[in-house]
């Protein structure tokens, strides 16, 4: 029998140590920041603050494709406002497979956000346009889904709360599925979308 994962609210009380980030002497990659200035990435690493493999609610289960252990070192490319793991995992997005870093941190308007790609599997049917409140989450689905269906998402966590957003989009370009912690302020939701867009930009969609 599958061991029940910890409640979502508890799982996100994790700490990622940033010690050691940006310790390389030579830049390994370049991109542009929000102002258009070159962003230099250096080789560094992060350390996980606790075990993390998945979460479960009454509406769905969420599984990380590559579980983490407490103290695990994660080699990454880092800059002043972003960090992306070197290890990646292929996520199925519609008919495409996109390689996503298994861990990232992005500095948004309200501070740092941690990002993990994951697989969400529905335990209930969802109607298109449905908005549900389950386990202290506000769930919004622009498409219909049935129990047993799976969707590739990213988990976004910050000091103000956590979010789950589908990698695949609807029109206009926005996640078709979202789940926000109840009480997450509008600024927190906006920042979660900011982190979601940063991830899409980094992987080239």
C-alpha positions, 0 to 999 in steps of 0.5 A: 500500500502506498504510504500517504505523503505529508499534507501539502501545508506541512510539506512546504515548510522546507528550507533551501540553503543558498550557501555556496551559490555563485562560487565559480570564477568563470561565467558559464552562461549568459541571458538578459535580465528584466532591464535587458542587461546581460545576466551572467550565470556562475556554477554553484550549488544549493542544499535541500533543507528536508526530504521532499518527494510529493504531496497529496490532497483530496483532489489530487496527488503531486509527485516530483519526478526526482525526489530530494533528500535532506542535505542533498547538494544540487549543482546549479547555474546561478546569478544575482536573481536566478538559480537553475539546477543543472539536472533536468527532467523531461516533462510531457506538455501536450504533445511535446516533451520539455526538459525542465530543471528539477529545482530553481529559485527566482527572485520576483517582486515579493522575494525569492520563489522556489520552483519544482516541476512535478506531475499532478494526478487528479483524484476527482473530475474537474469541469471546465471553468470550475473553481473549487476550495479543497484542503485550504487551496483554491483550485481553478481549471480552465479545462475539463479533467477526469480522475486519473488524468495527469498534468505537468505542473510547476510548484512555486513556493515563497514566504507568503505561500505556495502555488501550483501552475500547469506548464501547458497554457491556455489563451492568452498565454497563462496556465490552464490549471492553478491551485493557490493556497487560500489567503495568498494575497494578489501580489503573491499570485502575481509573483507566482505567475512571474516565476512561472513565466521565468521558468518558461523563458529559461527552458524556451517554452 
